[in-house]
Amino acid sequence: QVQLVESGGGLVQAGGSLRLSCAASGQTFRRNFMAWFRQAPEKERKFVAAIRWSDGSTWYADSVKGRFVISREFAKDTVYLQMNSLKPDDTADYYCAARRLGGDLEVDDYDYWGQGTQVTVSS
């Protein structure tokens, strides 16, 4: 099994930055791909970014390219989402997810999910 615990959310003004963390535990082969999704109130959950644990390859939604950076730290078994130049539209609950197999990483059919962390960006 895999467990994911997010942290780092909060309230920030537009233009500011936040860094989210996702601490992972469990068998590494079950979390070859790790991703961040977000869900705004009354909206569908959407892909934000993904990373392949083995080589650090990354993928991003167009809406966050150039502003967000996903990374991983082997020693801490943690994935980060550095969010810069935040906008009110970035306000959402952010979820960490993991899965073993590749494919379309933007589809939310991941095997494991964290409990989410709330990000609020004020204008």
MOPAC internal coordinates of N, CA, C and O (Angstrom, degrees):
PM7 1SCF
backbone

  N    0.0000 0     0.00 0     0.00 0    0    0    0
  C    1.4461 1     0.00 0     0.00 0    1    0    0
  C    1.5234 1   109.98 1     0.00 0    2    1    0
  O    1.2310 1   121.56 1   -19.46 1    3    2    1
  N    1.3038 1   114.62 1   160.54 1    3    2    1
  C    1.4552 1   121.85 1   178.65 1    5    3    2
  C    1.5264 1   108.47 1  -126.84 1    6    5    3
  O    1.2310 1   121.15 1   -41.79 1    7    6    5
  N    1.3057 1   115.41 1   138.21 1    7    6    5
  C    1.4598 1   120.19 1   174.35 1    9    7    6
  C    1.5270 1   109.01 1  -120.54 1   10    9    7
  O    1.2310 1   121.02 1   -39.35 1   11   10    9
  N    1.3128 1   115.66 1   140.65 1   11   10    9
  C    1.4524 1   121.59 1  -178.95 1   13   11   10
  C    1.5240 1   108.85 1  -128.56 1   14   13   11
  O    1.2310 1   120.88 1   -48.87 1   15   14   13
  N    1.3176 1   115.92 1   131.13 1   15   14   13
  C    1.4582 1   120.37 1  -179.30 1   17   15   14
  C    1.5152 1   108.69 1  -128.77 1   18   17   15
  O    1.2310 1   120.91 1   -63.47 1   19   18   17
  N    1.3254 1   115.87 1   116.53 1   19   18   17
  C    1.4623 1   120.69 1  -179.97 1   21   19   18
  C    1.5223 1   111.53 1   -91.10 1   22   21   19
  O    1.2310 1   121.19 1   -25.37 1   23   22   21
  N    1.3027 1   115.33 1   154.63 1   23   22   21
  C    1.4620 1   121.33 1   173.96 1   25   23   22
  C    1.5253 1   107.93 1  -157.05 1   26   25   23
  O    1.2310 1   121.20 1   -12.69 1   27   26   25
  N    1.3322 1   115.31 1   167.31 1   27   26   25
  C    1.4568 1   119.67 1   174.08 1   29   27   26
  C    1.5085 1   116.03 1   106.37 1   30   29   27
  O    1.2310 1   120.19 1   175.34 1   31   30   29
  N    1.3214 1   117.25 1    -4.66 1   31   30   29
  C    1.4532 1   118.63 1   179.30 1   33   31   30
  C    1.5136 1   111.51 1   -71.01 1   34   33   31
  O    1.2310 1   121.13 1    -7.91 1   35   34   33
  N    1.3306 1   115.45 1   172.09 1   35   34   33
  C    1.4460 1   119.83 1   179.07 1   37   35   34
  C    1.5034 1   112.05 1   163.80 1   38   37   35
  O    1.2310 1   121.54 1    13.83 1   39   38   37
  N    1.3173 1   114.67 1  -166.17 1   39   38   37
  C    1.4586 1   122.39 1  -179.99 1   41   39   38
  C    1.5178 1   109.14 1  -103.94 1   42   41   39
  O    1.2310 1   120.69 1   -48.18 1   43   42   41
  N    1.3353 1   116.28 1   131.82 1   43   42   41
  C    1.4516 1   120.77 1  -179.39 1   45   43   42
  C    1.5235 1   108.69 1  -144.29 1   46   45   43
  O    1.2310 1   120.48 1   -28.58 1   47   46   45
  N    1.3021 1   116.69 1   151.42 1   47   46   45
  C    1.4610 1   120.71 1   177.40 1   49   47   46
  C    1.5296 1   110.34 1   -80.09 1   50   49   47
  O    1.2310 1   121.16 1   -25.93 1   51   50   49
  N    1.2971 1   115.38 1   154.07 1   51   50   49
  C    1.4620 1   120.75 1   176.50 1   53   51   50
  C    1.5270 1   109.79 1   -54.47 1   54   53   51
  O    1.2310 1   121.34 1   -42.97 1   55   54   53
  N    1.3328 1   115.04 1   137.03 1   55   54   53
  C    1.4530 1   120.60 1  -176.96 1   57   55   54
  C    1.5079 1   113.78 1    92.61 1   58   57   55
  O    1.2310 1   120.69 1   167.49 1   59   58   57
  N    1.3205 1   116.28 1   -12.51 1   59   58   57
  C    1.4473 1   120.83 1  -178.97 1   61   59   58
  C    1.5138 1   112.97 1   -83.80 1   62   61   59
  O    1.2310 1   121.34 1     6.84 1   63   62   61
  N    1.3432 1   115.05 1  -173.16 1   63   62   61
  C    1.4634 1   121.83 1  -176.77 1   65   63   62
  C    1.5171 1   110.85 1  -132.64 1   66   65   63
  O    1.2310 1   121.19 1   -26.11 1   67   66   65
  N    1.3140 1   115.32 1   153.89 1   67   66   65
  C    1.4604 1   123.62 1   171.90 1   69   67   66
  C    1.5089 1   108.10 1  -145.35 1   70   69   67
  O    1.2310 1   120.88 1   -27.59 1   71   70   69
  N    1.3200 1   115.92 1   152.41 1   71   70   69
  C    1.4493 1   119.71 1   172.69 1   73   71   70
  C    1.5159 1   109.33 1  -122.90 1   74   73   71
  O    1.2310 1   121.40 1   -58.75 1   75   74   73
  N    1.3137 1   114.92 1   121.25 1   75   74   73
  C    1.4556 1   120.77 1   176.37 1   77   75   74
  C    1.5302 1   109.56 1   -93.38 1   78   77   75
  O    1.2310 1   121.08 1   -33.42 1   79   78   77
  N    1.3081 1   115.54 1   146.58 1   79   78   77
  C    1.4583 1   121.32 1   176.75 1   81   79   78
  C    1.5197 1   109.84 1  -122.51 1   82   81   79
  O    1.2310 1   121.30 1   -32.82 1   83   82   81
  N    1.3236 1   115.12 1   147.18 1   83   82   81
  C    1.4610 1   121.63 1   175.63 1   85   83   82
  C    1.5207 1   107.22 1  -132.11 1   86   85   83
  O    1.2310 1   120.70 1   -75.24 1   87   86   85
  N    1.3114 1   116.27 1   104.76 1   87   86   85
  C    1.4538 1   121.35 1   178.88 1   89   87   86
  C    1.5225 1   108.98 1   -86.45 1   90   89   87
  O    1.2310 1   120.96 1   -54.94 1   91   90   89
  N    1.3230 1   115.76 1   125.06 1   91   90   89
  C    1.4634 1   120.90 1  -175.78 1   93   91   90
  C    1.5190 1   110.90 1  -110.90 1   94   93   91
  O    1.2310 1   121.01 1   -33.10 1   95   94   93
  N    1.3169 1   115.67 1   146.90 1   95   94   93
  C    1.4556 1   121.57 1   172.67 1   97   95   94
  C    1.5142 1   108.06 1  -139.93 1   98   97   95
  O    1.2310 1   121.02 1   -20.81 1   99   98   97
  N    1.3115 1   115.65 1   159.19 1   99   98   97
  C    1.4541 1   119.62 1  -177.70 1  101   99   98
  C    1.5125 1   110.77 1   108.50 1  102  101   99
  O    1.2310 1   121.14 1     1.37 1  103  102  101
  N    1.3017 1   115.43 1  -178.63 1  103  102  101
  C    1.4560 1   121.53 1  -173.59 1  105  103  102
  C    1.5290 1   111.95 1   -64.94 1  106  105  103
  O    1.2310 1   121.57 1   -51.58 1  107  106  105
  N    1.3119 1   114.60 1   128.42 1  107  106  105
  C    1.4592 1   120.18 1  -174.80 1  109  107  106
  C    1.5214 1   111.88 1   -63.25 1  110  109  107
  O    1.2310 1   120.04 1   143.44 1  111  110  109
  N    1.3387 1   117.54 1   -36.56 1  111  110  109
  C    1.4573 1   119.38 1  -175.46 1  113  111  110
  C    1.5259 1   111.87 1   -65.81 1  114  113  111
  O    1.2310 1   120.92 1   160.77 1  115  114  113
  N    1.3303 1   115.84 1   -19.23 1  115  114  113
  C    1.4677 1   119.56 1   178.37 1  117  115  114
  C    1.5310 1   111.89 1   -82.15 1  118  117  115
  O    1.2310 1   119.78 1   172.93 1  119  118  117
  N    1.3003 1   118.02 1    -7.07 1  119  118  117
  C    1.4681 1   121.03 1  -178.45 1  121  119  118
  C    1.5177 1   110.86 1  -131.45 1  122  121  119
  O    1.2310 1   121.04 1  -133.46 1  123  122  121
  N    1.3202 1   115.62 1    46.54 1  123  122  121
  C    1.4589 1   120.60 1   177.58 1  125  123  122
  C    1.5196 1   112.06 1   -57.21 1  126  125  123
  O    1.2310 1   121.40 1   143.57 1  127  126  125
  N    1.3104 1   114.93 1   -36.43 1  127  126  125
  C    1.4562 1   121.07 1   179.84 1  129  127  126
  C    1.5218 1   108.74 1  -117.93 1  130  129  127
  O    1.2310 1   121.00 1   -50.06 1  131  130  129
  N    1.3012 1   115.70 1   129.94 1  131  130  129
  C    1.4630 1   120.78 1   177.49 1  133  131  130
  C    1.5089 1   108.81 1  -125.97 1  134  133  131
  O    1.2310 1   120.92 1   -35.06 1  135  134  133
  N    1.3156 1   115.85 1   144.94 1  135  134  133
  C    1.4515 1   119.98 1  -172.09 1  137  135  134
  C    1.5174 1   111.13 1  -144.95 1  138  137  135
  O    1.2310 1   122.01 1   -16.04 1  139  138  137
  N    1.3044 1   113.75 1   163.96 1  139  138  137
  C    1.4527 1   122.47 1   170.57 1  141  139  138
  C    1.5253 1   108.56 1  -116.80 1  142  141  139
  O    1.2310 1   121.56 1   -46.43 1  143  142  141
  N    1.3069 1   114.63 1   133.57 1  143  142  141
  C    1.4580 1   122.47 1   172.04 1  145  143  142
  C    1.5244 1   107.66 1  -121.80 1  146  145  143
  O    1.2310 1   120.91 1   -16.17 1  147  146  145
  N    1.3032 1   115.87 1   163.83 1  147  146  145
  C    1.4627 1   119.44 1   175.35 1  149  147  146
  C    1.5162 1   110.04 1  -141.84 1  150  149  147
  O    1.2310 1   122.14 1   -28.07 1  151  150  149
  N    1.3176 1   113.51 1   151.93 1  151  150  149
  C    1.4565 1   119.88 1   179.76 1  153  151  150
  C    1.5139 1   108.99 1  -136.90 1  154  153  151
  O    1.2310 1   121.09 1   -64.56 1  155  154  153
  N    1.3162 1   115.53 1   115.44 1  155  154  153
  C    1.4531 1   121.45 1   176.59 1  157  155  154
  C    1.5303 1   108.84 1   -84.17 1  158  157  155
  O    1.2310 1   119.95 1   -20.52 1  159  158  157
  N    1.3087 1   117.69 1   159.48 1  159  158  157
  C    1.4670 1   120.57 1  -179.71 1  161  159  158
  C    1.5169 1   111.93 1   -53.84 1  162  161  159
  O    1.2310 1   120.93 1   -51.01 1  163  162  161
  N    1.3259 1   115.83 1   128.99 1  163  162  161
  C    1.4537 1   123.80 1   177.03 1  165  163  162
  C    1.5247 1   113.34 1    62.50 1  166  165  163
  O    1.2310 1   120.33 1  -157.03 1  167  166  165
  N    1.3082 1   116.97 1    22.97 1  167  166  165
  C    1.4652 1   120.80 1   177.14 1  169  167  166
  C    1.5229 1   109.87 1  -126.39 1  170  169  167
  O    1.2310 1   121.10 1   -15.08 1  171  170  169
  N    1.3203 1   115.51 1   164.92 1  171  170  169
  C    1.4581 1   120.25 1   179.82 1  173  171  170
  C    1.5247 1   110.61 1   -75.26 1  174  173  171
  O    1.2310 1   121.81 1   -25.00 1  175  174  173
  N    1.3089 1   114.13 1   155.00 1  175  174  173
  C    1.4613 1   119.34 1   175.85 1  177  175  174
  C    1.5254 1   108.90 1   -70.76 1  178  177  175
  O    1.2310 1   120.87 1   -43.46 1  179  178  177
  N    1.3319 1   115.93 1   136.54 1  179  178  177
  C    1.4623 1   120.85 1  -176.06 1  181  179  178
  C    1.5177 1   111.85 1  -128.42 1  182  181  179
  O    1.2310 1   121.69 1   -31.31 1  183  182  181
  N    1.3052 1   114.37 1   148.69 1  183  182  181
  C    1.4623 1   122.10 1   177.43 1  185  183  182
  C    1.5290 1   110.13 1   -68.19 1  186  185  183
  O    1.2310 1   121.36 1   -38.36 1  187  186  185
  N    1.3279 1   115.00 1   141.64 1  187  186  185
  C    1.4662 1   120.88 1   176.73 1  189  187  186
  C    1.5258 1   110.33 1  -116.58 1  190  189  187
  O    1.2310 1   120.61 1   124.65 1  191  190  189
  N    1.3276 1   116.44 1   -55.35 1  191  190  189
  C    1.4606 1   120.65 1  -176.63 1  193  191  190
  C    1.5124 1   109.21 1  -162.66 1  194  193  191
  O    1.2310 1   120.86 1   -22.68 1  195  194  193
  N    1.3335 1   115.96 1   157.32 1  195  194  193
  C    1.4574 1   121.31 1   177.64 1  197  195  194
  C    1.5134 1   109.83 1  -143.49 1  198  197  195
  O    1.2310 1   121.40 1   -20.99 1  199  198  197
  N    1.3267 1   114.92 1   159.01 1  199  198  197
  C    1.4535 1   120.93 1   179.43 1  201  199  198
  C    1.5124 1   109.48 1  -143.92 1  202  201  199
  O    1.2310 1   120.64 1   -38.47 1  203  202  201
  N    1.3224 1   116.39 1   141.53 1  203  202  201
  C    1.4646 1   120.41 1   174.32 1  205  203  202
  C    1.5272 1   106.87 1   -91.35 1  206  205  203
  O    1.2310 1   121.49 1   -56.93 1  207  206  205
  N    1.2923 1   114.76 1   123.07 1  207  206  205
  C    1.4710 1   120.08 1  -171.59 1  209  207  206
  C    1.5272 1   111.76 1   -60.23 1  210  209  207
  O    1.2310 1   120.03 1   141.31 1  211  210  209
  N    1.3123 1   117.54 1   -38.69 1  211  210  209
  C    1.4691 1   121.36 1  -171.20 1  213  211  210
  C    1.5233 1   112.75 1   -67.09 1  214  213  211
  O    1.2310 1   120.25 1   135.57 1  215  214  213
  N    1.3359 1   117.13 1   -44.43 1  215  214  213
  C    1.4630 1   118.19 1  -174.03 1  217  215  214
  C    1.5208 1   114.16 1  -123.28 1  218  217  215
  O    1.2310 1   120.26 1  -179.52 1  219  218  217
  N    1.3189 1   117.11 1     0.48 1  219  218  217
  C    1.4584 1   119.69 1   176.08 1  221  219  218
  C    1.5134 1   115.09 1    78.88 1  222  221  219
  O    1.2310 1   119.66 1  -168.93 1  223  222  221
  N    1.3263 1   118.26 1    11.07 1  223  222  221
  C    1.4694 1   119.62 1   175.69 1  225  223  222
  C    1.5143 1   109.65 1   -59.86 1  226  225  223
  O    1.2310 1   120.67 1   -36.76 1  227  226  225
  N    1.3179 1   116.32 1   143.24 1  227  226  225
  C    1.4626 1   120.54 1  -174.36 1  229  227  226
  C    1.5225 1   111.98 1  -128.72 1  230  229  227
  O    1.2310 1   121.62 1   -25.21 1  231  230  229
  N    1.3260 1   114.50 1   154.79 1  231  230  229
  C    1.4527 1   122.30 1   176.79 1  233  231  230
  C    1.5358 1   107.56 1  -138.77 1  234  233  231
  O    1.2310 1   120.74 1   -33.29 1  235  234  233
  N    1.3250 1   116.20 1   146.71 1  235  234  233
  C    1.4671 1   120.07 1  -176.40 1  237  235  234
  C    1.5200 1   111.28 1  -137.42 1  238  237  235
  O    1.2310 1   121.14 1   -31.24 1  239  238  237
  N    1.3153 1   115.43 1   148.76 1  239  238  237
  C    1.4559 1   120.26 1   168.65 1  241  239  238
  C    1.5263 1   107.62 1   -71.80 1  242  241  239
  O    1.2310 1   120.85 1   -31.87 1  243  242  241
  N    1.3250 1   115.98 1   148.13 1  243  242  241
  C    1.4628 1   119.95 1  -178.84 1  245  243  242
  C    1.5289 1   111.87 1   -58.02 1  246  245  243
  O    1.2310 1   120.74 1   146.69 1  247  246  245
  N    1.3075 1   116.19 1   -33.31 1  247  246  245
  C    1.4621 1   121.02 1  -175.80 1  249  247  246
  C    1.5218 1   113.72 1   -67.08 1  250  249  247
  O    1.2310 1   120.14 1   162.86 1  251  250  249
  N    1.3347 1   117.33 1   -17.14 1  251  250  249
  C    1.4672 1   119.52 1  -177.49 1  253  251  250
  C    1.5170 1   113.44 1  -119.83 1  254  253  251
  O    1.2310 1   119.85 1   176.74 1  255  254  253
  N    1.3153 1   117.88 1    -3.26 1  255  254  253
  C    1.4688 1   120.70 1   179.61 1  257  255  254
  C    1.5193 1   110.52 1   -58.20 1  258  257  255
  O    1.2310 1   121.56 1   -45.82 1  259  258  257
  N    1.3229 1   114.61 1   134.18 1  259  258  257
  C    1.4511 1   119.79 1  -179.81 1  261  259  258
  C    1.5166 1   114.04 1    85.92 1  262  261  259
  O    1.2310 1   120.37 1   168.17 1  263  262  261
  N    1.3369 1   116.89 1   -11.83 1  263  262  261
  C    1.4630 1   120.06 1   179.06 1  265  263  262
  C    1.5322 1   112.54 1  -116.10 1  266  265  263
  O    1.2310 1   120.15 1   143.86 1  267  266  265
  N    1.3155 1   117.32 1   -36.14 1  267  266  265
  C    1.4694 1   122.24 1  -177.78 1  269  267  266
  C    1.5311 1   109.32 1  -107.83 1  270  269  267
  O    1.2310 1   121.69 1   -31.78 1  271  270  269
  N    1.3124 1   114.38 1   148.22 1  271  270  269
  C    1.4602 1   120.61 1   176.05 1  273  271  270
  C    1.5201 1   109.12 1  -133.87 1  274  273  271
  O    1.2310 1   120.72 1   -53.67 1  275  274  273
  N    1.3258 1   116.22 1   126.33 1  275  274  273
  C    1.4564 1   121.25 1   175.35 1  277  275  274
  C    1.5266 1   108.57 1  -100.80 1  278  277  275
  O    1.2310 1   120.75 1   -40.93 1  279  278  277
  N    1.3183 1   116.17 1   139.07 1  279  278  277
  C    1.4632 1   120.43 1  -179.41 1  281  279  278
  C    1.5210 1   108.58 1  -149.79 1  282  281  279
  O    1.2310 1   121.40 1   -12.28 1  283  282  281
  N    1.3452 1   114.93 1   167.72 1  283  282  281
  C    1.4638 1   118.29 1   177.16 1  285  283  282
  C    1.5087 1   109.82 1  -135.44 1  286  285  283
  O    1.2310 1   121.54 1   -24.98 1  287  286  285
  N    1.3271 1   114.67 1   155.02 1  287  286  285
  C    1.4492 1   122.20 1   179.30 1  289  287  286
  C    1.5161 1   108.11 1  -127.41 1  290  289  287
  O    1.2310 1   120.98 1   -68.98 1  291  290  289
  N    1.3301 1   115.73 1   111.02 1  291  290  289
  C    1.4653 1   120.91 1  -176.05 1  293  291  290
  C    1.5228 1   112.31 1   -59.29 1  294  293  291
  O    1.2310 1   120.74 1   133.91 1  295  294  293
  N    1.3252 1   116.18 1   -46.09 1  295  294  293
  C    1.4661 1   120.20 1  -172.55 1  297  295  294
  C    1.5215 1   112.06 1   -60.53 1  298  297  295
  O    1.2310 1   120.96 1   150.17 1  299  298  297
  N    1.3369 1   115.78 1   -29.83 1  299  298  297
  C    1.4674 1   119.65 1  -177.41 1  301  299  298
  C    1.5197 1   112.20 1  -107.29 1  302  301  299
  O    1.2310 1   120.09 1  -178.75 1  303  302  301
  N    1.3229 1   117.44 1     1.25 1  303  302  301
  C    1.4648 1   120.15 1  -178.20 1  305  303  302
  C    1.5239 1   110.71 1    51.37 1  306  305  303
  O    1.2310 1   121.41 1  -133.44 1  307  306  305
  N    1.2901 1   114.90 1    46.56 1  307  306  305
  C    1.4612 1   120.35 1  -172.63 1  309  307  306
  C    1.5234 1   110.90 1  -130.52 1  310  309  307
  O    1.2310 1   121.50 1   -38.64 1  311  310  309
  N    1.3119 1   114.74 1   141.36 1  311  310  309
  C    1.4629 1   122.45 1   173.12 1  313  311  310
  C    1.5219 1   107.81 1  -110.91 1  314  313  311
  O    1.2310 1   121.22 1   -40.07 1  315  314  313
  N    1.3079 1   115.27 1   139.93 1  315  314  313
  C    1.4572 1   120.57 1  -178.59 1  317  315  314
  C    1.5305 1   110.73 1  -117.36 1  318  317  315
  O    1.2310 1   121.22 1   -25.20 1  319  318  317
  N    1.2913 1   115.27 1   154.80 1  319  318  317
  C    1.4546 1   121.46 1   169.84 1  321  319  318
  C    1.5237 1   107.13 1  -130.50 1  322  321  319
  O    1.2310 1   121.24 1   -76.44 1  323  322  321
  N    1.3122 1   115.24 1   103.56 1  323  322  321
  C    1.4497 1   120.57 1   176.56 1  325  323  322
  C    1.5264 1   107.94 1   -85.36 1  326  325  323
  O    1.2310 1   120.86 1   -58.94 1  327  326  325
  N    1.3154 1   115.97 1   121.06 1  327  326  325
  C    1.4595 1   121.13 1  -175.80 1  329  327  326
  C    1.5233 1   108.97 1  -115.21 1  330  329  327
  O    1.2310 1   120.87 1   -63.41 1  331  330  329
  N    1.3125 1   115.94 1   116.59 1  331  330  329
  C    1.4656 1   122.18 1  -179.40 1  333  331  330
  C    1.5200 1   110.53 1  -116.65 1  334  333  331
  O    1.2310 1   121.18 1   -16.39 1  335  334  333
  N    1.3106 1   115.36 1   163.61 1  335  334  333
  C    1.4723 1   121.20 1   178.88 1  337  335  334
  C    1.5194 1   111.06 1    48.85 1  338  337  335
  O    1.2310 1   120.92 1  -131.76 1  339  338  337
  N    1.2976 1   115.84 1    48.24 1  339  338  337
  C    1.4610 1   120.65 1  -175.32 1  341  339  338
  C    1.5172 1   112.00 1   -65.25 1  342  341  339
  O    1.2310 1   121.82 1   -33.55 1  343  342  341
  N    1.3184 1   114.12 1   146.45 1  343  342  341
  C    1.4585 1   122.23 1  -179.14 1  345  343  342
  C    1.5318 1   108.84 1  -122.64 1  346  345  343
  O    1.2310 1   120.17 1   -22.53 1  347  346  345
  N    1.3166 1   117.28 1   157.47 1  347  346  345
  C    1.4721 1   118.67 1   176.75 1  349  347  346
  C    1.5293 1   112.55 1   -55.83 1  350  349  347
  O    1.2310 1   119.81 1   148.84 1  351  350  349
  N    1.3237 1   117.97 1   -31.16 1  351  350  349
  C    1.4668 1   121.49 1   178.11 1  353  351  350
  C    1.5296 1   112.72 1   -66.03 1  354  353  351
  O    1.2310 1   120.08 1   165.64 1  355  354  353
  N    1.3191 1   117.46 1   -14.36 1  355  354  353
  C    1.4687 1   120.38 1   177.56 1  357  355  354
  C    1.5266 1   111.47 1   -81.37 1  358  357  355
  O    1.2310 1   120.03 1   173.55 1  359  358  357
  N    1.2961 1   117.55 1    -6.45 1  359  358  357
  C    1.4654 1   121.41 1   178.89 1  361  359  358
  C    1.5213 1   110.53 1   -61.11 1  362  361  359
  O    1.2310 1   120.73 1   -56.04 1  363  362  361
  N    1.3265 1   116.20 1   123.96 1  363  362  361
  C    1.4731 1   121.09 1  -177.02 1  365  363  362
  C    1.5167 1   108.97 1  -178.63 1  366  365  363
  O    1.2310 1   121.49 1    -9.21 1  367  366  365
  N    1.3164 1   114.75 1   170.79 1  367  366  365
  C    1.4611 1   121.29 1   165.60 1  369  367  366
  C    1.5223 1   106.81 1   -87.02 1  370  369  367
  O    1.2310 1   120.70 1   -50.25 1  371  370  369
  N    1.3181 1   116.27 1   129.75 1  371  370  369
  C    1.4505 1   121.65 1  -177.62 1  373  371  370
  C    1.5282 1   109.33 1  -106.25 1  374  373  371
  O    1.2310 1   121.39 1   -48.74 1  375  374  373
  N    1.3148 1   114.95 1   131.26 1  375  374  373
  C    1.4589 1   121.86 1  -176.55 1  377  375  374
  C    1.5207 1   110.46 1  -120.07 1  378  377  375
  O    1.2310 1   121.63 1   -41.62 1  379  378  377
  N    1.3008 1   114.50 1   138.38 1  379  378  377
  C    1.4570 1   122.26 1   172.48 1  381  379  378
  C    1.5290 1   108.01 1   -93.41 1  382  381  379
  O    1.2310 1   120.46 1   -37.68 1  383  382  381
  N    1.3273 1   116.72 1   142.32 1  383  382  381
  C    1.4606 1   121.10 1  -178.39 1  385  383  382
  C    1.5214 1   109.98 1  -141.38 1  386  385  383
  O    1.2310 1   121.05 1   -23.28 1  387  386  385
  N    1.3219 1   115.60 1   156.72 1  387  386  385
  C    1.4595 1   120.12 1  -179.24 1  389  387  386
  C    1.5223 1   110.26 1  -144.92 1  390  389  387
  O    1.2310 1   121.45 1   -32.00 1  391  390  389
  N    1.3242 1   114.83 1   148.00 1  391  390  389
  C    1.4569 1   118.99 1   174.64 1  393  391  390
  C    1.5206 1   109.49 1  -153.59 1  394  393  391
  O    1.2310 1   121.09 1   -18.01 1  395  394  393
  N    1.3139 1   115.51 1   161.99 1  395  394  393
  C    1.4576 1   120.63 1  -176.04 1  397  395  394
  C    1.5256 1   111.92 1   -82.94 1  398  397  395
  O    1.2310 1   121.09 1   136.61 1  399  398  397
  N    1.3380 1   115.52 1   -43.39 1  399  398  397
  C    1.4574 1   119.52 1  -172.11 1  401  399  398
  C    1.5185 1   112.09 1   -97.21 1  402  401  399
  O    1.2310 1   121.34 1   -22.71 1  403  402  401
  N    1.3291 1   115.04 1   157.29 1  403  402  401
  C    1.4536 1   121.04 1   177.68 1  405  403  402
  C    1.5096 1   111.30 1   -81.99 1  406  405  403
  O    1.2310 1   120.50 1    39.95 1  407  406  405
  N    1.2928 1   116.66 1  -140.05 1  407  406  405
  C    1.4592 1   121.43 1  -175.97 1  409  407  406
  C    1.5121 1   109.56 1   103.64 1  410  409  407
  O    1.2310 1   121.22 1    29.66 1  411  410  409
  N    1.3171 1   115.26 1  -150.34 1  411  410  409
  C    1.4628 1   119.74 1  -179.88 1  413  411  410
  C    1.5226 1   109.29 1   -78.61 1  414  413  411
  O    1.2310 1   120.61 1   -79.59 1  415  414  413
  N    1.3059 1   116.44 1   100.41 1  415  414  413
  C    1.4618 1   121.11 1  -174.04 1  417  415  414
  C    1.5128 1   112.58 1   -71.12 1  418  417  415
  O    1.2310 1   120.23 1   165.62 1  419  418  417
  N    1.3264 1   117.17 1   -14.38 1  419  418  417
  C    1.4637 1   119.84 1  -179.31 1  421  419  418
  C    1.5192 1   112.49 1   -82.76 1  422  421  419
  O    1.2310 1   120.19 1   169.52 1  423  422  421
  N    1.2939 1   117.24 1   -10.48 1  423  422  421
  C    1.4636 1   120.77 1   176.63 1  425  423  422
  C    1.5205 1   108.26 1   -86.76 1  426  425  423
  O    1.2310 1   120.62 1   -44.07 1  427  426  425
  N    1.3229 1   116.42 1   135.93 1  427  426  425
  C    1.4665 1   119.24 1  -170.95 1  429  427  426
  C    1.5266 1   114.38 1   -85.35 1  430  429  427
  O    1.2310 1   120.23 1  -143.34 1  431  430  429
  N    1.3311 1   117.16 1    36.66 1  431  430  429
  C    1.4642 1   119.85 1   175.89 1  433  431  430
  C    1.5188 1   110.42 1   -92.46 1  434  433  431
  O    1.2310 1   121.42 1  -123.06 1  435  434  433
  N    1.3191 1   114.89 1    56.94 1  435  434  433
  C    1.4535 1   120.76 1   177.58 1  437  435  434
  C    1.5235 1   110.03 1   -86.48 1  438  437  435
  O    1.2310 1   120.99 1   -22.77 1  439  438  437
  N    1.3051 1   115.71 1   157.23 1  439  438  437
  C    1.4664 1   120.65 1  -175.45 1  441  439  438
  C    1.5232 1   112.58 1   -81.65 1  442  441  439
  O    1.2310 1   120.66 1   148.78 1  443  442  441
  N    1.3125 1   116.34 1   -31.22 1  443  442  441
  C    1.4608 1   120.17 1  -173.57 1  445  443  442
  C    1.5196 1   109.71 1  -134.54 1  446  445  443
  O    1.2310 1   121.51 1   -35.29 1  447  446  445
  N    1.3337 1   114.71 1   144.71 1  447  446  445
  C    1.4660 1   121.02 1  -178.46 1  449  447  446
  C    1.5199 1   110.63 1  -136.78 1  450  449  447
  O    1.2310 1   121.69 1   -32.65 1  451  450  449
  N    1.3304 1   114.36 1   147.35 1  451  450  449
  C    1.4503 1   119.30 1   172.24 1  453  451  450
  C    1.5207 1   110.13 1   -86.46 1  454  453  451
  O    1.2310 1   121.18 1     2.12 1  455  454  453
  N    1.3274 1   115.35 1  -177.88 1  455  454  453
  C    1.4509 1   120.12 1  -175.37 1  457  455  454
  C    1.5373 1   112.45 1   -86.15 1  458  457  455
  O    1.2310 1   120.26 1   167.02 1  459  458  457
  N    1.3103 1   117.12 1   -12.98 1  459  458  457
  C    1.4499 1   122.06 1   177.55 1  461  459  458
  C    1.5106 1   113.18 1    95.75 1  462  461  459
  O    1.2310 1   121.45 1   -26.24 1  463  462  461
  N    1.3229 1   114.84 1   153.76 1  463  462  461
  C    1.4559 1   121.72 1   174.98 1  465  463  462
  C    1.5350 1   107.78 1  -138.71 1  466  465  463
  O    1.2310 1   121.37 1   -41.43 1  467  466  465
  N    1.3232 1   114.98 1   138.57 1  467  466  465
  C    1.4583 1   119.43 1  -172.37 1  469  467  466
  C    1.5230 1   111.17 1   -89.46 1  470  469  467
  O    1.2310 1   121.29 1   -44.47 1  471  470  469
  N    1.3219 1   115.14 1   135.53 1  471  470  469
  C    1.4627 1   122.07 1   175.64 1  473  471  470
  C    1.5262 1   107.79 1  -122.89 1  474  473  471
  O    1.2310 1   120.96 1   -53.82 1  475  474  473
  N    1.3162 1   115.77 1   126.18 1  475  474  473
  C    1.4587 1   121.16 1   178.16 1  477  475  474
  C    1.5154 1   108.74 1  -124.27 1  478  477  475
  O    1.2310 1   120.81 1   -54.69 1  479  478  477
  N    1.3278 1   116.07 1   125.31 1  479  478  477
  C    1.4492 1   121.50 1  -179.88 1  481  479  478
  C    1.5299 1   107.90 1  -113.86 1  482  481  479
  O    1.2310 1   121.10 1   -62.43 1  483  482  481
  N    1.2983 1   115.50 1   117.57 1  483  482  481
  C    1.4729 1   120.37 1  -178.54 1  485  483  482
  C    1.5254 1   110.52 1   -91.91 1  486  485  483
  O    1.2310 1   121.34 1   -31.58 1  487  486  485
  N    1.3144 1   115.04 1   148.42 1  487  486  485
  C    1.4775 1   119.41 1  -178.46 1  489  487  486
  C    1.5149 1   111.62 1   -90.47 1  490  489  487
  O    1.2310 1   120.10 1   180.00 1  491  490  489

